[in-house]
Amino acid sequence: MSINDGNIVFGPGEGRIIPVPGHKVTVKATGAETDGAYSLMEVELDGDGPPQHIHKTEDEAFYVPEGEIKVLVGERTLTATAGSFVTIPRGTVHAFARAGQEPAKVLAMFTPPGFEKFFDEAVDLDVTDTEAYGAKANALAEKYNMEIVGLPLEV
C-alpha cells in the first residue's frame, strides 16, 4: 500500500484484513484516509452474509466485481451479478449473501464513514466462532447506529 499526497493505492489482496465469520473483510479506505468522505471495504463471501439490518446514519452501496449475490433492499430481493451496483439509503432494511455455492466479492462503501470501526470492535482475531461474533455484533449495534431486524439470507 502507499499513501502519497492523499492518494491511497492498494494492489490485489492488500489492505487491513478482518476475518469476519463467513466472509473476509478487507478495509481499503477508512474515513480518516478519505478526509471523512467515505469508507470502502472488499467483502469476500465464502459463507453466510450479515443478518438483516438497518444503518440509521449511513448510506451503503455495493459493487459486485466477482460472482453473484442475493441482496435484500427494503422488501425487494434481487440477484446482483458481476458488474452490478446497488445503493441502500440509510434507514432501509438490507442484507446480502452468496447467490449459490460459489464465492463472491462485494465492494461496500459507506457514507459518511465510521462503520468500518464496527468490524474492528466486533471481531476478536483470536476467535472466529460465528456465535461469539454474533453476540458481540449485537452488543455493538446501537453504538454504531445499526439495528438488527432479522436473520441472514439463506444461501
Contacts in CASP RR format, 6 or more apart in sequence:
PFRMAT RR
TARGET T0000
AUTHOR 0000-0000-0000
METHOD contacts of the structure
MODEL  1
MSINDGNIVFGPGEGRIIPVPGHKVTVKATGAETDGAYSLMEVELDGDGP
PQHIHKTEDEAFYVPEGEIKVLVGERTLTATAGSFVTIPRGTVHAFARAG
QEPAKVLAMFTPPGFEKFFDEAVDLDVTDTEAYGAKANALAEKYNMEIVG
LPLEV
1 8 0 8 1.000
1 9 0 8 1.000
1 10 0 8 1.000
1 11 0 8 1.000
1 14 0 8 1.000
1 15 0 8 1.000
2 8 0 8 1.000
2 9 0 8 1.000
3 9 0 8 1.000
3 33 0 8 1.000
6 33 0 8 1.000
8 28 0 8 1.000
8 29 0 8 1.000
8 33 0 8 1.000
8 34 0 8 1.000
10 28 0 8 1.000
13 26 0 8 1.000
14 26 0 8 1.000
15 26 0 8 1.000
15 27 0 8 1.000
15 28 0 8 1.000
16 26 0 8 1.000
16 27 0 8 1.000
17 24 0 8 1.000
17 25 0 8 1.000
17 26 0 8 1.000
17 27 0 8 1.000
18 24 0 8 1.000
18 25 0 8 1.000
18 26 0 8 1.000
18 27 0 8 1.000
18 119 0 8 1.000
18 120 0 8 1.000
18 123 0 8 1.000
19 25 0 8 1.000
19 123 0 8 1.000
19 125 0 8 1.000
19 128 0 8 1.000
20 119 0 8 1.000
20 122 0 8 1.000
20 123 0 8 1.000
20 133 0 8 1.000
21 48 0 8 1.000
21 128 0 8 1.000
21 129 0 8 1.000
21 130 0 8 1.000
21 133 0 8 1.000
22 45 0 8 1.000
22 46 0 8 1.000
22 47 0 8 1.000
22 48 0 8 1.000
22 49 0 8 1.000
22 130 0 8 1.000
23 43 0 8 1.000
23 44 0 8 1.000
23 45 0 8 1.000
23 46 0 8 1.000
23 47 0 8 1.000
23 48 0 8 1.000
23 49 0 8 1.000
24 43 0 8 1.000
24 44 0 8 1.000
24 46 0 8 1.000
25 41 0 8 1.000
25 42 0 8 1.000
25 43 0 8 1.000
25 119 0 8 1.000
26 41 0 8 1.000
26 42 0 8 1.000
26 43 0 8 1.000
26 44 0 8 1.000
27 39 0 8 1.000
27 40 0 8 1.000
27 41 0 8 1.000
27 116 0 8 1.000
27 119 0 8 1.000
28 40 0 8 1.000
28 41 0 8 1.000
28 42 0 8 1.000
28 107 0 8 1.000
29 38 0 8 1.000
29 39 0 8 1.000
29 40 0 8 1.000
30 39 0 8 1.000
30 113 0 8 1.000
30 114 0 8 1.000
30 116 0 8 1.000
31 37 0 8 1.000
31 38 0 8 1.000
31 39 0 8 1.000
31 112 0 8 1.000
31 113 0 8 1.000
31 114 0 8 1.000
31 116 0 8 1.000
34 113 0 8 1.000
36 112 0 8 1.000
36 113 0 8 1.000
37 111 0 8 1.000
37 112 0 8 1.000
37 113 0 8 1.000
38 109 0 8 1.000
38 110 0 8 1.000
38 111 0 8 1.000
38 112 0 8 1.000
38 113 0 8 1.000
39 109 0 8 1.000
39 110 0 8 1.000
39 111 0 8 1.000
39 113 0 8 1.000
39 114 0 8 1.000
39 115 0 8 1.000
39 116 0 8 1.000
40 107 0 8 1.000
40 108 0 8 1.000
40 109 0 8 1.000
40 110 0 8 1.000
41 107 0 8 1.000
41 108 0 8 1.000
41 109 0 8 1.000
41 116 0 8 1.000
41 119 0 8 1.000
42 105 0 8 1.000
42 106 0 8 1.000
42 107 0 8 1.000
42 108 0 8 1.000
43 105 0 8 1.000
43 106 0 8 1.000
43 107 0 8 1.000
43 108 0 8 1.000
44 103 0 8 1.000
44 104 0 8 1.000
44 105 0 8 1.000
45 69 0 8 1.000
45 96 0 8 1.000
45 97 0 8 1.000
45 98 0 8 1.000
45 103 0 8 1.000
45 104 0 8 1.000
45 105 0 8 1.000
45 106 0 8 1.000
46 98 0 8 1.000
46 103 0 8 1.000
47 97 0 8 1.000
47 98 0 8 1.000
47 155 0 8 1.000
48 97 0 8 1.000
48 130 0 8 1.000
48 152 0 8 1.000
48 155 0 8 1.000
49 95 0 8 1.000
49 96 0 8 1.000
49 97 0 8 1.000
49 98 0 8 1.000
49 152 0 8 1.000
49 153 0 8 1.000
50 95 0 8 1.000
50 96 0 8 1.000
50 152 0 8 1.000
51 95 0 8 1.000
51 148 0 8 1.000
51 149 0 8 1.000
51 150 0 8 1.000
51 151 0 8 1.000
51 152 0 8 1.000
52 72 0 8 1.000
52 93 0 8 1.000
52 94 0 8 1.000
52 95 0 8 1.000
52 148 0 8 1.000
52 149 0 8 1.000
52 150 0 8 1.000
52 151 0 8 1.000
52 152 0 8 1.000
52 153 0 8 1.000
53 93 0 8 1.000
53 94 0 8 1.000
53 95 0 8 1.000
53 141 0 8 1.000
53 146 0 8 1.000
53 147 0 8 1.000
53 148 0 8 1.000
53 149 0 8 1.000
53 150 0 8 1.000
54 91 0 8 1.000
54 92 0 8 1.000
54 93 0 8 1.000
54 94 0 8 1.000
54 146 0 8 1.000
54 147 0 8 1.000
54 149 0 8 1.000
55 88 0 8 1.000
55 90 0 8 1.000
55 91 0 8 1.000
55 110 0 8 1.000
55 115 0 8 1.000
55 145 0 8 1.000
55 146 0 8 1.000
56 90 0 8 1.000
56 91 0 8 1.000
56 145 0 8 1.000
56 146 0 8 1.000
56 147 0 8 1.000
57 90 0 8 1.000
57 112 0 8 1.000
57 145 0 8 1.000
58 90 0 8 1.000
58 110 0 8 1.000
58 111 0 8 1.000
58 112 0 8 1.000
58 113 0 8 1.000
58 114 0 8 1.000
58 115 0 8 1.000
58 145 0 8 1.000
59 87 0 8 1.000
59 88 0 8 1.000
59 89 0 8 1.000
59 90 0 8 1.000
59 110 0 8 1.000
59 111 0 8 1.000
60 87 0 8 1.000
60 88 0 8 1.000
60 90 0 8 1.000
60 94 0 8 1.000
60 108 0 8 1.000
60 109 0 8 1.000
60 110 0 8 1.000
61 85 0 8 1.000
61 86 0 8 1.000
61 87 0 8 1.000
61 88 0 8 1.000
61 108 0 8 1.000
61 109 0 8 1.000
61 111 0 8 1.000
62 69 0 8 1.000
62 71 0 8 1.000
62 80 0 8 1.000
62 84 0 8 1.000
62 85 0 8 1.000
62 86 0 8 1.000
62 87 0 8 1.000
62 88 0 8 1.000
62 96 0 8 1.000
62 106 0 8 1.000
62 107 0 8 1.000
62 108 0 8 1.000
62 109 0 8 1.000
63 83 0 8 1.000
63 84 0 8 1.000
63 85 0 8 1.000
63 106 0 8 1.000
63 107 0 8 1.000
63 109 0 8 1.000
64 80 0 8 1.000
64 81 0 8 1.000
64 82 0 8 1.000
64 83 0 8 1.000
64 84 0 8 1.000
64 85 0 8 1.000
64 86 0 8 1.000
64 104 0 8 1.000
64 105 0 8 1.000
64 106 0 8 1.000
64 107 0 8 1.000
65 82 0 8 1.000
65 83 0 8 1.000
65 105 0 8 1.000
65 106 0 8 1.000
65 107 0 8 1.000
66 82 0 8 1.000
66 103 0 8 1.000
66 104 0 8 1.000
66 105 0 8 1.000
67 81 0 8 1.000
67 82 0 8 1.000
67 98 0 8 1.000
67 99 0 8 1.000
67 102 0 8 1.000
67 103 0 8 1.000
67 104 0 8 1.000
67 105 0 8 1.000
68 79 0 8 1.000
68 80 0 8 1.000
68 81 0 8 1.000
68 82 0 8 1.000
68 98 0 8 1.000
68 99 0 8 1.000
68 100 0 8 1.000
68 102 0 8 1.000
68 104 0 8 1.000
69 79 0 8 1.000
69 80 0 8 1.000
69 96 0 8 1.000
69 97 0 8 1.000
69 98 0 8 1.000
69 99 0 8 1.000
69 104 0 8 1.000
69 106 0 8 1.000
70 77 0 8 1.000
70 78 0 8 1.000
70 79 0 8 1.000
70 80 0 8 1.000
70 96 0 8 1.000
70 97 0 8 1.000
70 98 0 8 1.000
70 99 0 8 1.000
70 153 0 8 1.000
70 155 0 8 1.000
71 77 0 8 1.000
71 78 0 8 1.000
71 79 0 8 1.000
71 80 0 8 1.000
71 86 0 8 1.000
71 94 0 8 1.000
71 95 0 8 1.000
71 96 0 8 1.000
72 93 0 8 1.000
72 94 0 8 1.000
72 95 0 8 1.000
72 96 0 8 1.000
72 153 0 8 1.000
73 86 0 8 1.000
73 88 0 8 1.000
73 92 0 8 1.000
73 93 0 8 1.000
73 94 0 8 1.000
74 92 0 8 1.000
74 93 0 8 1.000
74 94 0 8 1.000
75 93 0 8 1.000
77 153 0 8 1.000
78 86 0 8 1.000
79 99 0 8 1.000
80 86 0 8 1.000
80 99 0 8 1.000
88 94 0 8 1.000
93 149 0 8 1.000
95 150 0 8 1.000
95 152 0 8 1.000
95 153 0 8 1.000
96 106 0 8 1.000
96 153 0 8 1.000
97 152 0 8 1.000
97 153 0 8 1.000
97 154 0 8 1.000
97 155 0 8 1.000
98 104 0 8 1.000
98 155 0 8 1.000
100 155 0 8 1.000
101 155 0 8 1.000
110 116 0 8 1.000
114 144 0 8 1.000
115 144 0 8 1.000
115 146 0 8 1.000
117 144 0 8 1.000
118 137 0 8 1.000
118 140 0 8 1.000
118 144 0 8 1.000
118 146 0 8 1.000
121 136 0 8 1.000
121 140 0 8 1.000
121 143 0 8 1.000
122 133 0 8 1.000
122 134 0 8 1.000
122 136 0 8 1.000
122 137 0 8 1.000
122 140 0 8 1.000
123 133 0 8 1.000
123 136 0 8 1.000
124 132 0 8 1.000
124 133 0 8 1.000
124 136 0 8 1.000
127 133 0 8 1.000
137 148 0 8 1.000
138 148 0 8 1.000
141 147 0 8 1.000
141 148 0 8 1.000
END
